[in-house]
């Protein structure tokens, strides 16, 4: 049975009001979807940036560790080679000194005086070389300690930077959880984003 005109107009007004309410809700839902899409994109971009920085810090830590390890090995090898060379030179000069001293003992007169002069000179050279060797050993120890300190400092600085990045990542998770507190379920966000 057809509705009277007054009932029909009331029904039409109700339907229009319902339609307007649904249109308003749809517009609000679209605004929310855009907001969540924007927030999601920002969070994703920030997470990508933080991950990139974290990877860069890891590579710097790895490089610093390698440089410290290789630098120490290279310095040790250099100083070891120099010490061996100087020890060889000291041994050679001591042998030469012993040979000349023995030869001078066998000869008398001017040879003795000459031998004494050369022996003194050789002993002086020997003492200089020993002093230089001792100084090189001290330098080697100082350089080794310095390199270790520099390596530890750089590793500490990189660790601090890594901690800051972790704190930033933890800070990123807080805004995302507060967005979830706006009573929009993850299913509705997925539906809106897609």
Backbone bond lengths (Angstrom), bond angles and torsions (degrees), N, CA, C in turn:
res aa  C-N    CA-C-N  psi(-1)  N-CA   C-N-CA  omega(-1)  CA-C   N-CA-C  phi
1 X - - - 1.436 - - 1.523 108.27 -
2 X 1.293 117.78 132.35 1.450 120.80 -178.03 1.517 110.11 -69.51
3 X 1.333 112.60 147.70 1.457 120.04 179.82 1.523 109.15 -78.85
4 X 1.356 114.93 144.72 1.462 116.85 175.30 1.533 108.33 -64.52
5 X 1.320 115.95 162.98 1.454 121.93 -174.69 1.521 111.68 -61.48
6 X 1.296 119.36 -40.73 1.460 121.83 -179.09 1.525 110.02 -65.04
7 X 1.340 116.64 -43.26 1.463 119.89 178.22 1.525 110.72 -65.04
8 X 1.308 114.18 -39.29 1.454 119.47 -179.78 1.522 110.50 -63.88
9 X 1.325 119.18 -42.71 1.457 123.04 179.36 1.533 110.51 -66.02
10 X 1.330 117.05 -38.61 1.471 120.75 177.24 1.523 109.02 -64.13
11 X 1.311 115.27 -45.68 1.463 119.93 179.83 1.534 109.77 -61.42
12 X 1.356 115.66 -41.27 1.459 120.75 179.07 1.530 110.34 -63.64
13 X 1.314 117.84 -43.54 1.456 121.36 177.79 1.534 111.05 -62.31
14 X 1.333 115.76 -40.84 1.465 119.47 178.28 1.526 110.64 -63.11
15 X 1.320 115.46 -43.29 1.467 119.83 179.22 1.536 111.14 -65.04
16 X 1.325 117.34 -39.08 1.460 120.72 177.67 1.547 110.53 -64.41
17 X 1.339 114.00 -43.44 1.463 118.09 179.38 1.526 110.55 -63.16
18 X 1.353 114.98 -42.38 1.463 119.45 177.71 1.521 110.52 -63.33
19 X 1.332 116.40 -41.74 1.464 121.66 179.09 1.532 110.40 -62.47
20 X 1.345 117.12 -45.40 1.462 120.47 178.75 1.529 110.82 -61.94
21 X 1.335 116.73 -42.22 1.467 120.77 178.29 1.533 110.48 -62.08
22 X 1.331 115.49 -43.33 1.470 119.87 178.98 1.535 111.17 -65.90
23 X 1.328 116.81 -38.79 1.472 120.56 177.61 1.536 110.08 -64.00
24 X 1.357 116.73 -42.92 1.451 120.81 178.11 1.527 110.64 -61.95
25 X 1.330 115.94 -44.61 1.473 119.89 179.24 1.533 111.11 -63.07
26 X 1.340 114.36 -39.69 1.465 118.45 178.86 1.531 110.13 -62.87
27 X 1.350 116.63 -44.17 1.474 120.53 179.47 1.526 110.22 -63.00
28 X 1.354 116.60 -41.84 1.468 119.69 177.39 1.522 110.81 -62.85
29 X 1.332 115.73 -41.94 1.473 119.27 179.59 1.527 110.74 -64.11
30 X 1.334 117.04 -39.16 1.465 119.83 178.64 1.529 110.91 -66.46
31 X 1.359 116.36 -39.50 1.469 119.44 176.16 1.529 110.33 -62.12
32 X 1.345 115.78 -44.17 1.471 119.32 178.14 1.521 110.97 -61.57
33 X 1.334 115.73 -41.44 1.465 119.71 179.43 1.523 110.64 -61.13
34 X 1.329 116.96 -45.19 1.459 120.91 178.87 1.530 111.07 -63.47
35 X 1.345 115.66 -41.04 1.462 119.64 177.72 1.528 110.92 -60.70
36 X 1.331 115.54 -48.01 1.468 118.87 -179.35 1.521 111.57 -66.84
37 X 1.311 117.18 -36.81 1.468 120.38 177.91 1.528 109.38 -63.51
38 X 1.339 116.23 -44.05 1.463 120.62 178.91 1.523 110.77 -63.45
39 X 1.327 116.83 -46.14 1.473 120.15 178.75 1.529 111.30 -63.22
40 X 1.320 116.08 -40.39 1.467 120.15 178.49 1.529 110.19 -62.64
41 X 1.333 116.50 -44.66 1.469 119.90 179.73 1.527 111.33 -63.49
42 X 1.352 116.36 -41.17 1.465 119.29 178.01 1.528 110.81 -63.85
43 X 1.329 116.35 -44.84 1.466 119.95 -179.97 1.526 110.54 -63.58
44 X 1.329 115.91 -40.94 1.463 119.91 179.59 1.526 110.70 -64.67
45 X 1.335 116.27 -43.10 1.464 120.55 179.31 1.527 110.71 -63.66
46 X 1.325 116.45 -43.42 1.462 120.23 179.62 1.525 110.74 -64.61
47 X 1.322 116.23 -42.56 1.470 119.57 179.26 1.528 110.45 -62.53
48 X 1.319 117.02 -39.50 1.467 120.64 177.96 1.519 110.48 -64.40
49 X 1.326 116.21 -42.71 1.465 120.61 179.07 1.522 111.22 -63.51
50 X 1.329 116.44 -44.16 1.470 120.54 -179.73 1.522 110.05 -65.57
51 X 1.319 116.83 -39.88 1.468 120.36 177.59 1.529 110.49 -62.44
52 X 1.335 115.87 -41.87 1.466 119.92 178.56 1.529 110.52 -62.88
53 X 1.354 116.61 -44.45 1.462 119.96 178.55 1.524 110.72 -63.36
54 X 1.329 116.45 -40.02 1.462 120.89 179.14 1.533 110.33 -62.94
55 X 1.332 116.34 -43.49 1.466 119.82 177.95 1.531 110.50 -62.73
56 X 1.339 116.08 -40.38 1.461 119.91 178.99 1.528 110.57 -63.98
57 X 1.327 116.94 -41.54 1.465 120.34 178.30 1.530 110.88 -64.51
58 X 1.335 116.77 -40.18 1.463 119.62 177.80 1.530 110.46 -62.06
59 X 1.337 116.47 -41.43 1.467 118.30 -179.71 1.521 110.44 -68.05
60 X 1.354 117.51 -36.05 1.467 119.98 177.15 1.524 111.31 -66.26
61 X 1.335 116.60 -39.58 1.471 120.14 177.60 1.527 109.42 -62.76
62 X 1.327 115.27 -45.13 1.463 119.51 -179.85 1.534 110.59 -61.70
63 X 1.337 115.97 -43.62 1.460 120.34 179.40 1.526 110.64 -63.32
64 X 1.344 116.47 -43.74 1.473 120.11 179.93 1.523 110.86 -62.86
65 X 1.324 116.83 -43.16 1.465 119.80 178.68 1.525 110.53 -61.71
66 X 1.330 116.07 -42.77 1.467 120.52 179.86 1.531 110.23 -64.27
67 X 1.336 116.22 -43.73 1.463 119.35 -179.59 1.523 111.40 -63.94
68 X 1.322 116.21 -41.92 1.472 119.31 179.03 1.526 109.84 -63.33
69 X 1.339 115.89 -47.95 1.466 119.50 -178.42 1.530 110.77 -62.45
70 X 1.345 116.43 -48.09 1.467 120.06 -178.22 1.523 111.19 -68.96
71 X 1.355 116.44 -37.82 1.469 120.11 179.23 1.512 111.71 -63.08
72 X 1.329 116.08 -43.89 1.469 119.41 178.34 1.524 110.78 -63.26
73 X 1.318 115.89 -43.39 1.469 119.38 -179.54 1.534 110.31 -63.15
74 X 1.331 116.21 -41.30 1.458 119.93 -178.90 1.531 110.71 -66.67
75 X 1.334 116.53 -43.80 1.470 119.18 179.06 1.516 110.60 -65.04
76 X 1.319 116.47 -42.10 1.474 118.93 177.52 1.526 110.65 -59.48
77 X 1.324 115.25 -45.84 1.467 119.02 -179.15 1.530 110.66 -62.61
78 X 1.334 116.56 -41.65 1.465 120.13 -179.96 1.524 111.23 -62.76
79 X 1.324 115.21 -49.74 1.468 118.67 -179.34 1.526 111.95 -68.08
80 X 1.323 117.28 -36.14 1.468 119.01 175.76 1.519 110.73 -61.82
81 X 1.338 116.09 -43.22 1.469 119.65 179.78 1.531 110.56 -64.08
82 X 1.339 115.93 -42.19 1.471 118.88 179.24 1.520 110.83 -66.07
83 X 1.327 117.44 -40.49 1.465 119.62 179.23 1.524 110.96 -65.24
84 X 1.347 115.87 -43.12 1.474 118.20 178.36 1.526 110.74 -61.50
85 X 1.338 115.73 -40.55 1.464 119.39 179.73 1.529 110.17 -63.91
86 X 1.323 116.13 -46.44 1.465 119.51 -179.83 1.530 111.80 -67.13
87 X 1.320 116.73 -39.11 1.466 119.21 176.59 1.520 110.51 -63.32
88 X 1.340 115.95 -38.84 1.468 119.45 176.04 1.515 111.75 -64.10
89 X 1.337 115.59 -40.48 1.462 120.41 178.16 1.520 110.47 -65.54
90 X 1.342 116.67 -42.04 1.469 120.32 177.97 1.523 109.43 -62.15
91 X 1.331 116.65 -45.06 1.469 119.63 -179.77 1.531 110.88 -62.65
92 X 1.330 116.34 -41.27 1.463 120.22 179.11 1.529 110.49 -62.56
93 X 1.338 114.64 -45.61 1.469 117.92 -179.26 1.528 111.60 -67.65
94 X 1.319 116.44 -35.90 1.473 118.58 176.24 1.524 110.32 -64.29
95 X 1.340 116.19 -41.29 1.474 119.85 177.19 1.516 111.24 -63.11
96 X 1.344 115.35 -43.21 1.456 119.64 178.69 1.520 110.49 -64.36
97 X 1.316 115.94 -40.74 1.468 120.99 177.61 1.529 110.04 -61.91
98 X 1.317 115.96 -45.06 1.473 119.33 179.48 1.527 110.68 -63.54
99 X 1.334 116.32 -41.71 1.464 120.25 179.62 1.532 110.60 -63.25
100 X 1.321 116.39 -46.99 1.463 119.57 -178.96 1.522 111.13 -67.18
101 X 1.318 115.53 -36.70 1.462 118.52 178.22 1.519 110.17 -64.70
102 X 1.310 116.79 -44.16 1.468 120.32 178.65 1.527 110.59 -63.92
103 X 1.310 116.81 -41.07 1.470 120.44 179.84 1.532 110.69 -64.19
104 X 1.346 115.51 -41.88 1.456 119.42 179.70 1.515 112.15 -65.89
105 X 1.305 117.25 -33.26 1.464 119.55 177.86 1.524 111.23 -64.55
106 X 1.319 115.64 -32.93 1.461 119.16 -179.15 1.532 111.79 -74.64
107 X 1.332 115.70 -30.28 1.471 118.72 179.53 1.512 109.09 -99.15
108 X 1.314 117.55 153.44 1.470 122.83 -177.76 1.529 110.20 -118.43
109 X 1.355 116.59 171.66 1.467 121.31 172.99 1.509 112.58 77.91
110 X 1.365 113.72 -133.12 1.460 120.09 -178.79 1.514 111.27 -58.70
111 X 1.261 116.26 -33.58 1.462 120.38 179.50 1.516 110.19 -61.77
112 X 1.325 116.59 -36.42 1.472 120.20 179.67 1.516 109.84 -66.31
113 X 1.334 116.23 -45.54 1.460 118.61 179.15 1.526 111.61 -63.59
114 X 1.309 114.94 -43.49 1.464 118.87 178.58 1.515 110.15 -61.64
115 X 1.309 115.60 -43.60 1.453 120.97 179.59 1.525 110.77 -62.61
116 X 1.292 117.21 -40.70 1.460 121.28 178.93 1.525 110.39 -62.79
117 X 1.343 115.74 -42.28 1.462 119.45 178.85 1.531 110.60 -64.21
118 X 1.313 117.87 -44.46 1.466 121.29 179.14 1.524 111.12 -67.37
119 X 1.345 116.27 -39.00 1.470 119.93 179.35 1.517 111.11 -62.35
120 X 1.331 116.14 -41.13 1.467 120.29 178.61 1.527 109.74 -64.02
121 X 1.317 114.82 -44.00 1.464 119.11 179.28 1.527 110.85 -63.27
122 X 1.326 116.24 -43.49 1.476 119.69 179.19 1.526 111.40 -65.49
123 X 1.325 116.06 -38.93 1.470 119.03 177.48 1.533 110.12 -64.03
124 X 1.342 115.31 -39.67 1.475 119.64 177.11 1.531 110.86 -61.42
125 X 1.368 114.88 -45.30 1.469 118.89 177.14 1.523 110.64 -61.63
126 X 1.329 114.99 -42.41 1.465 120.70 179.63 1.526 110.09 -61.03
127 X 1.336 116.97 -44.71 1.465 120.75 179.94 1.534 110.74 -65.56
128 X 1.343 116.33 -39.87 1.463 119.50 177.41 1.528 110.84 -60.96
129 X 1.330 115.17 -44.78 1.466 119.42 -179.72 1.532 111.09 -64.84
130 X 1.319 116.32 -39.58 1.473 119.08 177.26 1.534 110.80 -63.86
131 X 1.330 115.75 -41.82 1.466 119.68 178.93 1.528 109.99 -64.60
132 X 1.323 116.31 -41.85 1.468 120.17 178.64 1.527 110.60 -64.08
133 X 1.328 116.19 -39.65 1.464 120.44 177.85 1.524 110.58 -63.33
134 X 1.317 116.79 -43.88 1.474 120.60 178.67 1.527 110.04 -62.83
135 X 1.328 116.66 -41.83 1.474 119.88 179.30 1.530 110.74 -64.94
136 X 1.326 117.09 -40.43 1.467 120.16 177.81 1.523 111.21 -63.57
137 X 1.314 116.10 -37.97 1.471 118.77 177.47 1.530 110.58 -64.03
138 X 1.315 117.01 -41.07 1.466 120.65 177.40 1.525 110.80 -64.01
139 X 1.354 115.96 -45.18 1.472 120.35 177.80 1.526 110.97 -59.60
140 X 1.298 115.46 -41.98 1.470 120.42 179.35 1.526 110.35 -59.78
141 X 1.317 116.93 -46.31 1.471 120.72 179.03 1.520 111.28 -61.94
142 X 1.342 116.57 -44.19 1.465 120.11 179.76 1.523 111.28 -63.55
143 X 1.319 117.36 -44.51 1.465 121.36 -179.64 1.525 110.88 -63.65
144 X 1.293 117.03 -40.27 1.464 120.69 179.59 1.526 110.28 -63.33
145 X 1.327 117.01 -44.99 1.476 120.55 178.09 1.520 110.79 -63.78
146 X 1.326 116.82 -41.12 1.461 121.06 -179.82 1.525 111.13 -63.18
147 X 1.317 116.65 -45.39 1.468 120.18 178.70 1.525 111.42 -62.31
148 X 1.314 117.39 -40.19 1.465 120.39 177.90 1.518 110.53 -63.76
149 X 1.343 116.19 -41.59 1.474 119.25 179.66 1.523 110.80 -65.23
150 X 1.339 116.35 -43.23 1.466 119.35 179.22 1.521 111.17 -63.05
151 X 1.313 116.76 -41.56 1.465 120.82 178.69 1.514 111.15 -63.31
152 X 1.318 117.02 -42.98 1.471 120.61 179.56 1.519 110.70 -66.11
153 X 1.344 117.55 -40.02 1.462 120.22 179.40 1.527 110.67 -62.20
154 X 1.318 116.10 -46.92 1.460 118.81 -178.14 1.518 110.64 -64.82
155 X 1.337 117.94 -39.82 1.467 120.38 177.76 1.524 111.04 -63.95
156 X 1.344 117.24 -38.64 1.467 120.39 178.08 1.524 110.51 -64.55
157 X 1.354 116.88 -43.11 1.462 119.70 179.65 1.530 110.85 -63.16
158 X 1.298 117.52 -42.11 1.463 120.64 179.37 1.526 110.69 -67.04
159 X 1.345 117.10 -36.52 1.467 120.07 176.71 1.515 110.73 -64.31
160 X 1.346 116.34 -40.10 1.468 119.58 178.57 1.519 110.40 -64.57
161 X 1.329 117.74 -41.61 1.455 120.71 178.13 1.526 110.69 -63.59
162 X 1.324 116.51 -39.06 1.462 120.41 178.76 1.525 110.75 -64.78
163 X 1.324 117.44 -38.63 1.467 121.78 177.20 1.532 110.33 -63.46
164 X 1.350 116.52 -40.85 1.462 119.64 178.20 1.523 110.78 -61.91
165 X 1.317 117.97 -41.71 1.457 121.63 178.81 1.530 109.90 -63.50
166 X 1.339 116.80 -40.38 1.470 119.93 178.25 1.515 110.80 -63.53
167 X 1.326 116.73 -41.29 1.464 119.94 178.06 1.526 110.34 -63.76
168 X 1.339 117.08 -38.32 1.462 119.95 177.67 1.523 110.34 -64.30
169 X 1.319 117.79 -39.31 1.464 121.41 177.75 1.520 110.56 -65.16
170 X 1.322 117.23 -39.58 1.459 120.54 177.43 1.522 109.66 -65.85
171 X 1.330 117.59 -38.76 1.457 121.81 177.12 1.521 110.89 -64.14
172 X 1.319 117.95 -32.18 1.458 122.44 178.76 1.514 110.56 -67.14
173 X 1.314 118.78 -34.89 1.458 121.07 -178.36 1.519 111.52 -70.51
174 X 1.328 120.26 -25.53 1.469 123.26 179.35 1.520 111.65 -66.91
175 X 1.374 120.68 -49.07 1.459 119.00 179.02 1.522 111.93 -61.75
176 X 1.296 118.47 -35.44 1.461 120.51 -179.62 1.522 109.89 -66.87
177 X 1.334 119.06 -39.56 1.454 120.87 179.45 1.514 111.05 -70.74
178 X 1.353 118.37 -31.54 1.460 119.45 177.78 1.516 110.31 -71.75
179 X 1.309 118.36 -29.73 1.455 121.08 175.68 1.525 109.01 -66.82
180 X 1.288 117.03 -38.58 1.455 120.94 179.66 1.516 110.50 -66.12
181 X 1.297 118.02 -22.03 1.459 122.22 -178.47 1.522 111.33 -75.74
182 X 1.308 119.01 -5.02 1.462 121.78 179.13 1.515 111.26 -81.50
183 X 1.295 118.82 18.31 1.459 128.40 174.01 1.522 112.70 65.03
184 X 1.323 116.29 28.95 1.452 119.50 172.98 1.511 105.98 -105.30
185 X 1.299 117.56 121.45 1.457 120.13 -176.47 1.512 109.63 -77.05
186 X 1.310 114.18 161.43 1.457 118.53 -178.06 1.520 111.38 -65.53
187 X 1.344 117.18 -27.97 1.453 119.74 178.34 1.532 110.42 -66.73
188 X 1.329 116.26 -40.83 1.471 118.92 -179.74 1.521 110.25 -68.93
189 X 1.362 117.80 -34.11 1.468 120.10 177.22 1.519 109.55 -65.98
190 X 1.326 117.20 -42.86 1.455 120.12 179.22 1.520 110.77 -63.68
191 X 1.321 115.96 -38.84 1.455 120.18 -179.65 1.520 109.19 -67.60
192 X 1.337 117.87 -42.72 1.449 121.28 -179.41 1.520 111.60 -66.89
193 X 1.352 116.86 -41.76 1.464 120.13 -178.90 1.523 110.87 -66.62
194 X 1.332 117.01 -39.79 1.455 118.72 -179.52 1.501 108.71 -77.32
